[in-house]
Amino acid sequence: MGKSQKVATLLGERQKIEKEIEDIQKSCQHPTKSIKNVRERLDSQTTVVRYVCDECSLIIGIPNNDELQNYLKQ
């Protein structure tokens, strides 16, 4: 298998996985959430503080200043 064929196969698998994750996150009720550091964008090393669902790992909100300060004190 050539490199271009291998890359194409891996990209196809990644697309299937991303679609499956998206479907799971859409059907999740987000019963519990936590404040976590997450990457700003997939291609970025910069992190931001966000509310993240504990069940499906979807970013679901931005903490207010008081919540952010409490998180940073920990």
All heavy atoms as a GROMACS GRO file, in nm:
protein
  594
    1MET      N    1   0.084  -0.117   0.000
    1MET     CA    2   0.000   0.000   0.000
    1MET      C    3   0.089   0.124   0.000
    1MET      O    4   0.177   0.138   0.083
    1MET     CB    5  -0.092  -0.002   0.124
    1MET     CG    6  -0.184   0.117   0.132
    1MET     SD    7  -0.286   0.125   0.281
    1MET     CE    8  -0.389  -0.017   0.266
    2GLY      N    9   0.065   0.213  -0.093
    2GLY     CA   10   0.144   0.336  -0.102
    2GLY      C   11   0.103   0.436   0.005
    2GLY      O   12   0.000   0.424   0.069
    3LYS      N   13   0.190   0.536   0.022
    3LYS     CA   14   0.164   0.637   0.125
    3LYS      C   15   0.034   0.712   0.099
    3LYS      O   16  -0.043   0.737   0.192
    3LYS     CB   17   0.281   0.736   0.132
    3LYS     CG   18   0.404   0.678   0.194
    3LYS     CD   19   0.514   0.783   0.204
    3LYS     CE   20   0.640   0.721   0.260
    3LYS     NZ   21   0.748   0.820   0.271
    4SER      N   22   0.008   0.749  -0.025
    4SER     CA   23  -0.114   0.826  -0.054
    4SER      C   24  -0.239   0.742  -0.027
    4SER      O   25  -0.340   0.794   0.021
    4SER     CB   26  -0.114   0.877  -0.197
    4SER     OG   27  -0.113   0.770  -0.288
    5GLN      N   28  -0.231   0.614  -0.056
    5GLN     CA   29  -0.343   0.524  -0.030
    5GLN      C   30  -0.364   0.508   0.121
    5GLN      O   31  -0.478   0.508   0.167
    5GLN     CB   32  -0.314   0.389  -0.095
    5GLN     CG   33  -0.436   0.312  -0.132
    5GLN     CD   34  -0.399   0.188  -0.214
    5GLN    OE1   35  -0.283   0.146  -0.217
    5GLN    NE2   36  -0.496   0.130  -0.278
    6LYS      N   37  -0.256   0.496   0.194
    6LYS     CA   38  -0.264   0.483   0.340
    6LYS      C   39  -0.324   0.610   0.402
    6LYS      O   40  -0.411   0.602   0.489
    6LYS     CB   41  -0.124   0.456   0.398
    6LYS     CG   42  -0.119   0.442   0.547
    6LYS     CD   43  -0.187   0.316   0.594
    6LYS     CE   44  -0.163   0.298   0.744
    6LYS     NZ   45  -0.232   0.182   0.796
    7VAL      N   46  -0.280   0.726   0.354
    7VAL     CA   47  -0.333   0.854   0.404
    7VAL      C   48  -0.482   0.863   0.374
    7VAL      O   49  -0.562   0.903   0.460
    7VAL     CB   50  -0.255   0.973   0.344
    7VAL    CG1   51  -0.326   1.104   0.373
    7VAL    CG2   52  -0.113   0.977   0.398
    8ALA      N   53  -0.523   0.827   0.254
    8ALA     CA   54  -0.664   0.832   0.216
    8ALA      C   55  -0.747   0.740   0.306
    8ALA      O   56  -0.857   0.777   0.349
    8ALA     CB   57  -0.681   0.794   0.069
    9THR      N   58  -0.696   0.622   0.335
    9THR     CA   59  -0.765   0.528   0.423
    9THR      C   60  -0.779   0.586   0.563
    9THR      O   61  -0.887   0.581   0.623
    9THR     CB   62  -0.688   0.393   0.429
    9THR    OG1   63  -0.679   0.340   0.298
    9THR    CG2   64  -0.758   0.294   0.520
   10LEU      N   65  -0.672   0.641   0.616
   10LEU     CA   66  -0.675   0.699   0.750
   10LEU      C   67  -0.770   0.819   0.758
   10LEU      O   68  -0.843   0.835   0.855
   10LEU     CB   69  -0.534   0.739   0.794
   10LEU     CG   70  -0.438   0.623   0.821
   10LEU    CD1   71  -0.296   0.677   0.844
   10LEU    CD2   72  -0.484   0.540   0.940
   11LEU      N   73  -0.769   0.903   0.655
   11LEU     CA   74  -0.860   1.018   0.653
   11LEU      C   75  -1.006   0.972   0.649
   11LEU      O   76  -1.093   1.031   0.713
   11LEU     CB   77  -0.829   1.109   0.534
   11LEU     CG   78  -0.700   1.190   0.546
   11LEU    CD1   79  -0.671   1.262   0.414
   11LEU    CD2   80  -0.706   1.288   0.660
   12GLY      N   81  -1.033   0.866   0.575
   12GLY     CA   82  -1.168   0.810   0.571
   12GLY      C   83  -1.211   0.757   0.706
   12GLY      O   84  -1.325   0.779   0.751
   13GLU      N   85  -1.121   0.688   0.775
   13GLU     CA   86  -1.150   0.636   0.908
   13GLU      C   87  -1.174   0.751   1.006
   13GLU      O   88  -1.266   0.744   1.089
   13GLU     CB   89  -1.035   0.548   0.958
   13GLU     CG   90  -1.024   0.415   0.887
   13GLU     CD   91  -0.901   0.336   0.930
   13GLU    OE1   92  -0.846   0.362   1.038
   13GLU    OE2   93  -0.861   0.247   0.852
   14ARG      N   94  -1.092   0.856   0.997
   14ARG     CA   95  -1.108   0.971   1.085
   14ARG      C   96  -1.244   1.036   1.065
   14ARG      O   97  -1.312   1.073   1.160
   14ARG     CB   98  -0.997   1.073   1.062
   14ARG     CG   99  -1.012   1.195   1.157
   14ARG     CD  100  -0.894   1.285   1.150
   14ARG     NE  101  -0.905   1.372   1.032
   14ARG     CZ  102  -0.816   1.464   1.000
   14ARG    NH1  103  -0.706   1.479   1.071
   14ARG    NH2  104  -0.834   1.540   0.895
   15GLN      N  105  -1.287   1.047   0.940
   15GLN     CA  106  -1.417   1.107   0.910
   15GLN      C  107  -1.530   1.024   0.972
   15GLN      O  108  -1.625   1.080   1.028
   15GLN     CB  109  -1.435   1.120   0.759
   15GLN     CG  110  -1.559   1.195   0.719
   15GLN     CD  111  -1.568   1.214   0.569
   15GLN    OE1  112  -1.502   1.145   0.492
   15GLN    NE2  113  -1.651   1.307   0.527
   16LYS      N  114  -1.520   0.892   0.962
   16LYS     CA  115  -1.622   0.804   1.022
   16LYS      C  116  -1.625   0.820   1.174
   16LYS      O  117  -1.732   0.827   1.234
   16LYS     CB  118  -1.594   0.658   0.986
   16LYS     CG  119  -1.623   0.624   0.842
   16LYS     CD  120  -1.588   0.479   0.815
   16LYS     CE  121  -1.598   0.448   0.667
   16LYS     NZ  122  -1.556   0.311   0.636
   17ILE      N  123  -1.508   0.827   1.236
   17ILE     CA  124  -1.499   0.842   1.381
   17ILE      C  125  -1.556   0.976   1.425
   17ILE      O  126  -1.633   0.984   1.521
   17ILE     CB  127  -1.353   0.826   1.428
   17ILE    CG1  128  -1.308   0.681   1.410
   17ILE    CG2  129  -1.338   0.868   1.575
   17ILE    CD1  130  -1.158   0.660   1.426
   18GLU      N  131  -1.521   1.084   1.353
   18GLU     CA  132  -1.573   1.217   1.387
   18GLU      C  133  -1.725   1.221   1.375
   18GLU      O  134  -1.792   1.283   1.456
   18GLU     CB  135  -1.508   1.323   1.299
   18GLU     CG  136  -1.363   1.349   1.334
   18GLU     CD  137  -1.291   1.441   1.237
   18GLU    OE1  138  -1.347   1.474   1.130
   18GLU    OE2  139  -1.178   1.480   1.269
   19LYS      N  140  -1.781   1.155   1.274
   19LYS     CA  141  -1.927   1.150   1.257
   19LYS      C  142  -1.991   1.074   1.372
   19LYS      O  143  -2.095   1.116   1.425
   19LYS     CB  144  -1.960   1.084   1.122
   19LYS     CG  145  -2.106   1.065   1.097
   19LYS     CD  146  -2.179   1.197   1.079
   19LYS     CE  147  -2.323   1.170   1.038
   19LYS     NZ  148  -2.415   1.264   1.096
   20GLU      N  149  -1.931   0.964   1.414
   20GLU     CA  150  -1.985   0.886   1.524
   20GLU      C  151  -1.982   0.966   1.655
   20GLU      O  152  -2.079   0.967   1.731
   20GLU     CB  153  -1.906   0.756   1.541
   20GLU     CG  154  -1.966   0.662   1.643
   20GLU     CD  155  -1.896   0.527   1.647
   20GLU    OE1  156  -1.818   0.496   1.557
   20GLU    OE2  157  -1.922   0.453   1.743
   21ILE      N  158  -1.872   1.038   1.679
   21ILE     CA  159  -1.862   1.123   1.797
   21ILE      C  160  -1.969   1.232   1.792
   21ILE      O  161  -2.037   1.259   1.892
   21ILE     CB  162  -1.721   1.185   1.809
   21ILE    CG1  163  -1.620   1.076   1.843
   21ILE    CG2  164  -1.719   1.297   1.913
   21ILE    CD1  165  -1.475   1.122   1.834
   22GLU      N  166  -1.987   1.294   1.676
   22GLU     CA  167  -2.089   1.399   1.660
   22GLU      C  168  -2.228   1.345   1.691
   22GLU      O  169  -2.307   1.411   1.760
   22GLU     CB  170  -2.083   1.453   1.518
   22GLU     CG  171  -2.180   1.567   1.491
   22GLU     CD  172  -2.172   1.616   1.347
   22GLU    OE1  173  -2.062   1.616   1.290
   22GLU    OE2  174  -2.278   1.653   1.293
   23ASP      N  175  -2.260   1.225   1.644
   23ASP     CA  176  -2.390   1.164   1.669
   23ASP      C  177  -2.411   1.138   1.818
   23ASP      O  178  -2.519   1.162   1.872
   23ASP     CB  179  -2.406   1.033   1.591
   23ASP     CG  180  -2.416   1.056   1.441
   23ASP    OD1  181  -2.442   1.171   1.398
   23ASP    OD2  182  -2.394   0.959   1.365
   24ILE      N  183  -2.307   1.089   1.885
   24ILE     CA  184  -2.315   1.063   2.029
   24ILE      C  185  -2.337   1.194   2.104
   24ILE      O  186  -2.422   1.202   2.194
   24ILE     CB  187  -2.187   0.991   2.080
   24ILE    CG1  188  -2.181   0.849   2.023
   24ILE    CG2  189  -2.182   0.990   2.232
   24ILE    CD1  190  -2.047   0.780   2.044
   25GLN      N  191  -2.263   1.298   2.068
   25GLN     CA  192  -2.275   1.426   2.136
   25GLN      C  193  -2.412   1.491   2.112
   25GLN      O  194  -2.467   1.554   2.202
   25GLN     CB  195  -2.162   1.520   2.093
   25GLN     CG  196  -2.028   1.477   2.147
   25GLN     CD  197  -1.911   1.560   2.097
   25GLN    OE1  198  -1.917   1.618   1.989
   25GLN    NE2  199  -1.806   1.566   2.176
   26LYS      N  200  -2.469   1.473   1.993
   26LYS     CA  201  -2.602   1.529   1.965
   26LYS      C  202  -2.710   1.461   2.048
   26LYS      O  203  -2.806   1.526   2.089
   26LYS     CB  204  -2.636   1.514   1.816
   26LYS     CG  205  -2.572   1.616   1.727
   26LYS     CD  206  -2.617   1.597   1.584
   26LYS     CE  207  -2.553   1.700   1.492
   26LYS     NZ  208  -2.593   1.681   1.352
   27SER      N  209  -2.695   1.333   2.072
   27SER     CA  210  -2.798   1.260   2.146
   27SER      C  211  -2.780   1.267   2.298
   27SER      O  212  -2.869   1.229   2.373
   27SER     CB  213  -2.801   1.113   2.101
   27SER     OG  214  -2.681   1.048   2.138
   28CYS      N  215  -2.667   1.320   2.343
   28CYS     CA  216  -2.638   1.328   2.487
   28CYS      C  217  -2.724   1.437   2.552
   28CYS      O  218  -2.745   1.544   2.494
   28CYS     CB  219  -2.490   1.358   2.509
   28CYS     SG  220  -2.441   1.366   2.682
   29GLN      N  221  -2.771   1.411   2.673
   29GLN     CA  222  -2.850   1.507   2.748
   29GLN      C  223  -2.761   1.599   2.833
   29GLN      O  224  -2.812   1.688   2.900
   29GLN     CB  225  -2.950   1.434   2.839
   29GLN     CG  226  -3.051   1.351   2.763
   29GLN     CD  227  -3.141   1.436   2.676
   29GLN    OE1  228  -3.193   1.537   2.720
   29GLN    NE2  229  -3.159   1.396   2.551
   30HIS      N  230  -2.631   1.576   2.836
   30HIS     CA  231  -2.533   1.654   2.912
   30HIS      C  232  -2.574   1.665   3.060
   30HIS      O  233  -2.593   1.775   3.112
   30HIS     CB  234  -2.510   1.792   2.851
   30HIS     CG  235  -2.493   1.791   2.703
   30HIS    ND1  236  -2.393   1.720   2.640
   30HIS    CD2  237  -2.563   1.852   2.604
   30HIS    CE1  238  -2.403   1.737   2.510
   30HIS    NE2  239  -2.505   1.816   2.486
   31PRO      N  240  -2.587   1.551   3.128
   31PRO     CA  241  -2.637   1.552   3.267
   31PRO      C  242  -2.542   1.619   3.366
   31PRO      O  243  -2.587   1.679   3.463
   31PRO     CB  244  -2.656   1.405   3.300
   31PRO     CG  245  -2.563   1.333   3.207
   31PRO     CD  246  -2.558   1.416   3.083
   32THR      N  247  -2.414   1.609   3.345
   32THR     CA  248  -2.317   1.672   3.435
   32THR      C  249  -2.210   1.741   3.353
   32THR      O  250  -2.177   1.699   3.242
   32THR     CB  251  -2.250   1.568   3.528
   32THR    OG1  252  -2.186   1.468   3.448
   32THR    CG2  253  -2.350   1.502   3.621
   33LYS      N  254  -2.157   1.848   3.410
   33LYS     CA  255  -2.053   1.923   3.340
   33LYS      C  256  -1.944   1.962   3.438
   33LYS      O  257  -1.967   1.971   3.558
   33LYS     CB  258  -2.111   2.048   3.273
   33LYS     CG  259  -2.172   2.148   3.371
   33LYS     CD  260  -2.232   2.265   3.297
   33LYS     CE  261  -2.295   2.364   3.396
   33LYS     NZ  262  -2.358   2.476   3.330
   34SER      N  263  -1.825   1.982   3.384
   34SER     CA  264  -1.709   2.022   3.463
   34SER      C  265  -1.637   2.133   3.389
   34SER      O  266  -1.645   2.144   3.266
   34SER     CB  267  -1.612   1.905   3.480
   34SER     OG  268  -1.673   1.799   3.547
   35ILE      N  269  -1.564   2.214   3.464
   35ILE     CA  270  -1.480   2.316   3.403
   35ILE      C  271  -1.344   2.252   3.374
   35ILE      O  272  -1.285   2.190   3.462
   35ILE     CB  273  -1.464   2.437   3.496
   35ILE    CG1  274  -1.598   2.504   3.520
   35ILE    CG2  275  -1.364   2.536   3.438
   35ILE    CD1  276  -1.594   2.620   3.618
   36LYS      N  277  -1.301   2.264   3.249
   36LYS     CA  278  -1.175   2.201   3.207
   36LYS      C  279  -1.100   2.293   3.111
   36LYS      O  280  -1.158   2.379   3.046
   36LYS     CB  281  -1.200   2.068   3.136
   36LYS     CG  282  -1.266   1.963   3.222
   36LYS     CD  283  -1.284   1.835   3.148
   36LYS     CE  284  -1.352   1.732   3.237
   36LYS     NZ  285  -1.373   1.606   3.168
   37ASN      N  286  -0.970   2.269   3.101
   37ASN     CA  287  -0.889   2.333   2.997
   37ASN      C  288  -0.902   2.250   2.870
   37ASN      O  289  -0.881   2.128   2.874
   37ASN     CB  290  -0.740   2.337   3.037
   37ASN     CG  291  -0.712   2.445   3.137
   37ASN    OD1  292  -0.768   2.554   3.130
   37ASN    ND2  293  -0.622   2.418   3.230
   38VAL      N  294  -0.939   2.314   2.760
   38VAL     CA  295  -0.950   2.245   2.632
   38VAL      C  296  -0.876   2.325   2.526
   38VAL      O  297  -0.852   2.445   2.542
   38VAL     CB  298  -1.098   2.226   2.590
   38VAL    CG1  299  -1.170   2.134   2.686
   38VAL    CG2  300  -1.170   2.358   2.580
   39ARG      N  301  -0.839   2.258   2.419
   39ARG     CA  302  -0.771   2.328   2.309
   39ARG      C  303  -0.867   2.425   2.243
   39ARG      O  304  -0.984   2.393   2.221
   39ARG     CB  305  -0.718   2.227   2.209
   39ARG     CG  306  -0.597   2.154   2.265
   39ARG     CD  307  -0.557   2.034   2.187
   39ARG     NE  308  -0.513   2.062   2.052
   39ARG     CZ  309  -0.477   1.969   1.968
   39ARG    NH1  310  -0.480   1.843   2.004
   39ARG    NH2  311  -0.438   2.000   1.847
   40GLU      N  312  -0.816   2.543   2.211
   40GLU     CA  313  -0.898   2.647   2.149
   40GLU      C  314  -0.952   2.600   2.014
   40GLU      O  315  -1.068   2.620   1.982
   40GLU     CB  316  -0.816   2.774   2.134
   40GLU     CG  317  -0.894   2.893   2.088
   40GLU     CD  318  -0.810   3.019   2.088
   40GLU    OE1  319  -0.687   3.011   2.068
   40GLU    OE2  320  -0.869   3.125   2.107
   41ARG      N  321  -0.866   2.541   1.934
   41ARG     CA  322  -0.902   2.482   1.805
   41ARG      C  323  -0.825   2.352   1.792
   41ARG      O  324  -0.725   2.331   1.859
   41ARG     CB  325  -0.864   2.576   1.690
   41ARG     CG  326  -0.940   2.706   1.685
   41ARG     CD  327  -0.897   2.791   1.564
   41ARG     NE  328  -0.754   2.802   1.547
   41ARG     CZ  329  -0.676   2.893   1.607
   41ARG    NH1  330  -0.730   2.981   1.691
   41ARG    NH2  331  -0.547   2.896   1.585
   42LEU      N  332  -0.869   2.266   1.704
   42LEU     CA  333  -0.801   2.138   1.686
   42LEU      C  334  -0.657   2.155   1.643
   42LEU      O  335  -0.571   2.076   1.680
   42LEU     CB  336  -0.876   2.052   1.584
   42LEU     CG  337  -1.009   1.996   1.630
   42LEU    CD1  338  -1.075   1.918   1.517
   42LEU    CD2  339  -0.993   1.909   1.752
   43ASP      N  340  -0.628   2.259   1.566
   43ASP     CA  341  -0.493   2.279   1.514
   43ASP      C  342  -0.411   2.373   1.601
   43ASP      O  343  -0.306   2.419   1.560
   43ASP     CB  344  -0.498   2.331   1.370
   43ASP     CG  345  -0.567   2.466   1.359
   43ASP    OD1  346  -0.635   2.506   1.455
   43ASP    OD2  347  -0.554   2.531   1.254
   44SER      N  348  -0.457   2.401   1.722
   44SER     CA  349  -0.392   2.498   1.809
   44SER      C  350  -0.338   2.432   1.936
   44SER      O  351  -0.394   2.335   1.984
   44SER     CB  352  -0.493   2.607   1.847
   44SER     OG  353  -0.438   2.694   1.943
   45GLN      N  354  -0.232   2.488   1.989
   45GLN     CA  355  -0.179   2.443   2.117
   45GLN      C  356  -0.231   2.529   2.232
   45GLN      O  357  -0.212   2.498   2.348
   45GLN     CB  358  -0.026   2.447   2.116
   45GLN     CG  359   0.036   2.350   2.018
   45GLN     CD  360   0.003   2.206   2.050
   45GLN    OE1  361   0.005   2.165   2.165
   45GLN    NE2  362  -0.030   2.130   1.948
   46THR      N  363  -0.301   2.637   2.199
   46THR     CA  364  -0.357   2.728   2.298
   46THR      C  365  -0.477   2.663   2.366
   46THR      O  366  -0.562   2.605   2.299
   46THR     CB  367  -0.402   2.859   2.230
   46THR    OG1  368  -0.292   2.913   2.158
   46THR    CG2  369  -0.451   2.959   2.332
   47THR      N  370  -0.483   2.673   2.499
   47THR     CA  371  -0.596   2.618   2.572
   47THR      C  372  -0.684   2.730   2.628
   47THR      O  373  -0.638   2.840   2.653
   47THR     CB  374  -0.552   2.526   2.687
   47THR    OG1  375  -0.472   2.601   2.778
   47THR    CG2  376  -0.473   2.407   2.635
   48VAL      N  377  -0.812   2.698   2.644
   48VAL     CA  378  -0.909   2.789   2.703
   48VAL      C  379  -0.987   2.712   2.808
   48VAL      O  380  -0.992   2.588   2.806
   48VAL     CB  381  -1.005   2.848   2.596
   48VAL    CG1  382  -0.932   2.940   2.501
   48VAL    CG2  383  -1.074   2.738   2.518
   49VAL      N  384  -1.049   2.783   2.902
   49VAL     CA  385  -1.127   2.720   3.008
   49VAL      C  386  -1.273   2.720   2.964
   49VAL      O  387  -1.329   2.825   2.930
   49VAL     CB  388  -1.109   2.794   3.141
   49VAL    CG1  389  -1.193   2.730   3.250
   49VAL    CG2  390  -0.962   2.796   3.182
   50ARG      N  391  -1.336   2.602   2.963
   50ARG     CA  392  -1.474   2.588   2.919
   50ARG      C  393  -1.546   2.484   3.005
   50ARG      O  394  -1.484   2.399   3.067
   50ARG     CB  395  -1.481   2.542   2.772
   50ARG     CG  396  -1.421   2.639   2.673
   50ARG     CD  397  -1.507   2.762   2.659
   50ARG     NE  398  -1.459   2.850   2.556
   50ARG     CZ  399  -1.393   2.964   2.578
   50ARG    NH1  400  -1.365   3.001   2.702
   50ARG    NH2  401  -1.354   3.040   2.479
   51TYR      N  402  -1.680   2.491   3.003
   51TYR     CA  403  -1.761   2.382   3.058
   51TYR      C  404  -1.762   2.270   2.956
   51TYR      O  405  -1.787   2.294   2.837
   51TYR     CB  406  -1.904   2.427   3.085
   51TYR     CG  407  -1.924   2.491   3.219
   51TYR    CD1  408  -1.959   2.625   3.229
   51TYR    CD2  409  -1.909   2.418   3.336
   51TYR    CE1  410  -1.978   2.684   3.353
   51TYR    CE2  411  -1.927   2.476   3.460
   51TYR     CZ  412  -1.962   2.608   3.467
   51TYR     OH  413  -1.980   2.667   3.589
   52VAL      N  414  -1.739   2.147   3.002
   52VAL     CA  415  -1.736   2.031   2.915
   52VAL      C  416  -1.826   1.923   2.976
   52VAL      O  417  -1.823   1.899   3.097
   52VAL     CB  418  -1.591   1.977   2.902
   52VAL    CG1  419  -1.587   1.852   2.817
   52VAL    CG2  420  -1.500   2.084   2.844
   53CYS      N  421  -1.908   1.861   2.893
   53CYS     CA  422  -1.994   1.752   2.939
   53CYS      C  423  -1.907   1.635   2.984
   53CYS      O  424  -1.815   1.593   2.913
   53CYS     CB  425  -2.087   1.709   2.826
   53CYS     SG  426  -2.191   1.566   2.868
   54ASP      N  427  -1.938   1.582   3.103
   54ASP     CA  428  -1.861   1.469   3.155
   54ASP      C  429  -1.889   1.339   3.079
   54ASP      O  430  -1.806   1.249   3.078
   54ASP     CB  431  -1.892   1.448   3.304
   54ASP     CG  432  -1.841   1.563   3.390
   54ASP    OD1  433  -1.741   1.628   3.351
   54ASP    OD2  434  -1.902   1.589   3.496
   55GLU      N  435  -2.005   1.331   3.016
   55GLU     CA  436  -2.042   1.209   2.945
   55GLU      C  437  -1.985   1.201   2.804
   55GLU      O  438  -1.932   1.098   2.764
   55GLU     CB  439  -2.196   1.198   2.937
   55GLU     CG  440  -2.264   1.185   3.071
   55GLU     CD  441  -2.241   1.050   3.136
   55GLU    OE1  442  -2.244   0.949   3.063
   55GLU    OE2  443  -2.219   1.048   3.258
   56CYS      N  444  -1.997   1.311   2.727
   56CYS     CA  445  -1.962   1.304   2.585
   56CYS      C  446  -1.846   1.396   2.545
   56CYS      O  447  -1.810   1.401   2.428
   56CYS     CB  448  -2.085   1.335   2.499
   56CYS     SG  449  -2.138   1.508   2.507
   57SER      N  450  -1.793   1.473   2.639
   57SER     CA  451  -1.679   1.563   2.616
   57SER      C  452  -1.707   1.679   2.521
   57SER      O  453  -1.616   1.738   2.465
   57SER     CB  454  -1.557   1.485   2.565
   57SER     OG  455  -1.519   1.389   2.660
   58LEU      N  456  -1.834   1.716   2.505
   58LEU     CA  457  -1.870   1.830   2.422
   58LEU      C  458  -1.854   1.959   2.501
   58LEU      O  459  -1.892   1.966   2.618
   58LEU     CB  460  -2.015   1.818   2.375
   58LEU     CG  461  -2.067   1.931   2.286
   58LEU    CD1  462  -1.998   1.928   2.149
   58LEU    CD2  463  -2.217   1.920   2.267
   59ILE      N  464  -1.798   2.061   2.439
   59ILE     CA  465  -1.789   2.192   2.503
   59ILE      C  466  -1.929   2.250   2.504
   59ILE      O  467  -1.992   2.264   2.398
   59ILE     CB  468  -1.691   2.284   2.427
   59ILE    CG1  469  -1.550   2.226   2.433
   59ILE    CG2  470  -1.696   2.425   2.484
   59ILE    CD1  471  -1.450   2.297   2.345
   60ILE      N  472  -1.979   2.283   2.625
   60ILE     CA  473  -2.118   2.327   2.635
   60ILE      C  474  -2.135   2.466   2.694
   60ILE      O  475  -2.248   2.513   2.710
   60ILE     CB  476  -2.204   2.225   2.713
   60ILE    CG1  477  -2.145   2.198   2.851
   60ILE    CG2  478  -2.222   2.099   2.635
   60ILE    CD1  479  -2.230   2.108   2.938
   61GLY      N  480  -2.027   2.534   2.727
   61GLY     CA  481  -2.044   2.668   2.779
   61GLY      C  482  -1.914   2.731   2.825
   61GLY      O  483  -1.808   2.669   2.825
   62ILE      N  484  -1.928   2.856   2.867
   62ILE     CA  485  -1.815   2.934   2.916
   62ILE      C  486  -1.845   2.973   3.060
   62ILE      O  487  -1.952   3.028   3.088
   62ILE     CB  488  -1.794   3.060   2.830
   62ILE    CG1  489  -1.767   3.021   2.684
   62ILE    CG2  490  -1.681   3.145   2.886
   62ILE    CD1  491  -1.763   3.138   2.589
   63PRO      N  492  -1.755   2.944   3.154
   63PRO     CA  493  -1.780   2.983   3.293
   63PRO      C  494  -1.775   3.135   3.310
   63PRO      O  495  -1.703   3.204   3.238
   63PRO     CB  496  -1.666   2.915   3.370
   63PRO     CG  497  -1.561   2.886   3.270
   63PRO     CD  498  -1.628   2.875   3.137
   64ASN      N  499  -1.855   3.185   3.406
   64ASN     CA  500  -1.851   3.329   3.432
   64ASN      C  501  -1.724   3.361   3.512
   64ASN      O  502  -1.648   3.271   3.550
   64ASN     CB  503  -1.978   3.377   3.503
   64ASN     CG  504  -1.997   3.316   3.640
   64ASN    OD1  505  -1.901   3.291   3.713
   64ASN    ND2  506  -2.122   3.292   3.677
   65ASN      N  507  -1.701   3.488   3.539
   65ASN     CA  508  -1.577   3.529   3.605
   65ASN      C  509  -1.559   3.467   3.742
   65ASN      O  510  -1.448   3.426   3.778
   65ASN     CB  511  -1.570   3.682   3.614
   65ASN     CG  512  -1.537   3.746   3.482
   65ASN    OD1  513  -1.480   3.682   3.394
   65ASN    ND2  514  -1.574   3.871   3.466
   66ASP      N  515  -1.666   3.459   3.823
   66ASP     CA  516  -1.656   3.399   3.956
   66ASP      C  517  -1.619   3.251   3.947
   66ASP      O  518  -1.534   3.202   4.020
   66ASP     CB  519  -1.787   3.416   4.033
   66ASP     CG  520  -1.815   3.560   4.071
   66ASP    OD1  521  -1.718   3.639   4.079
   66ASP    OD2  522  -1.933   3.594   4.091
   67GLU      N  523  -1.686   3.178   3.856
   67GLU     CA  524  -1.656   3.036   3.838
   67GLU      C  525  -1.514   3.016   3.789
   67GLU      O  526  -1.444   2.923   3.833
   67GLU     CB  527  -1.756   2.974   3.739
   67GLU     CG  528  -1.899   2.974   3.789
   67GLU     CD  529  -2.000   2.948   3.680
   67GLU    OE1  530  -1.974   2.980   3.563
   67GLU    OE2  531  -2.107   2.895   3.714
   68LEU      N  532  -1.470   3.103   3.701
   68LEU     CA  533  -1.334   3.095   3.648
   68LEU      C  534  -1.232   3.118   3.758
   68LEU      O  535  -1.134   3.045   3.769
   68LEU     CB  536  -1.316   3.196   3.535
   68LEU     CG  537  -1.183   3.197   3.463
   68LEU    CD1  538  -1.152   3.062   3.401
   68LEU    CD2  539  -1.181   3.306   3.358
   69GLN      N  540  -1.254   3.218   3.842
   69GLN     CA  541  -1.161   3.246   3.952
   69GLN      C  542  -1.156   3.130   4.050
   69GLN      O  543  -1.048   3.093   4.097
   69GLN     CB  544  -1.201   3.376   4.024
   69GLN     CG  545  -1.181   3.501   3.939
   69GLN     CD  546  -1.037   3.514   3.890
   69GLN    OE1  547  -0.942   3.492   3.961
   69GLN    NE2  548  -1.024   3.553   3.763
   70ASN      N  549  -1.271   3.070   4.082
   70ASN     CA  550  -1.274   2.955   4.171
   70ASN      C  551  -1.198   2.837   4.111
   70ASN      O  552  -1.127   2.765   4.181
   70ASN     CB  553  -1.418   2.914   4.204
   70ASN     CG  554  -1.485   3.012   4.297
   70ASN    OD1  555  -1.420   3.083   4.372
   70ASN    ND2  556  -1.618   3.016   4.290
   71TYR      N  557  -1.214   2.816   3.981
   71TYR     CA  558  -1.143   2.708   3.912
   71TYR      C  559  -0.992   2.731   3.917
   71TYR      O  560  -0.915   2.639   3.943
   71TYR     CB  561  -1.191   2.698   3.768
   71TYR     CG  562  -1.111   2.601   3.683
   71TYR    CD1  563  -1.126   2.464   3.697
   71TYR    CD2  564  -1.018   2.649   3.590
   71TYR    CE1  565  -1.050   2.375   3.621
   71TYR    CE2  566  -0.944   2.561   3.513
   71TYR     CZ  567  -0.960   2.425   3.529
   71TYR     OH  568  -0.886   2.338   3.454
   72LEU      N  569  -0.951   2.854   3.892
   72LEU     CA  570  -0.808   2.885   3.888
   72LEU      C  571  -0.743   2.877   4.026
   72LEU      O  572  -0.623   2.853   4.037
   72LEU     CB  573  -0.785   3.024   3.827
   72LEU     CG  574  -0.824   3.035   3.678
   72LEU    CD1  575  -0.812   3.179   3.633
   72LEU    CD2  576  -0.740   2.944   3.592
   73LYS      N  577  -0.820   2.894   4.133
   73LYS     CA  578  -0.767   2.883   4.269
   73LYS      C  579  -0.734   2.740   4.309
   73LYS      O  580  -0.655   2.717   4.400
   73LYS     CB  581  -0.867   2.942   4.369
   73LYS     CG  582  -0.873   3.092   4.367
   73LYS     CD  583  -0.974   3.143   4.468
   73LYS     CE  584  -0.990   3.294   4.457
   73LYS     NZ  585  -1.095   3.343   4.548
   74GLN      N  586  -0.798   2.644   4.243
   74GLN     CA  587  -0.779   2.502   4.278
   74GLN      C  588  -0.642   2.453   4.242
   74GLN      O  589  -0.576   2.484   4.155
   74GLN     CB  590  -0.883   2.415   4.209
   74GLN     CG  591  -1.021   2.443   4.256
   74GLN     CD  592  -1.125   2.360   4.181
   74GLN    OE1  593  -1.094   2.289   4.088
   74GLN    NE2  594  -1.248   2.373   4.223
   0.00000   0.00000   0.00000
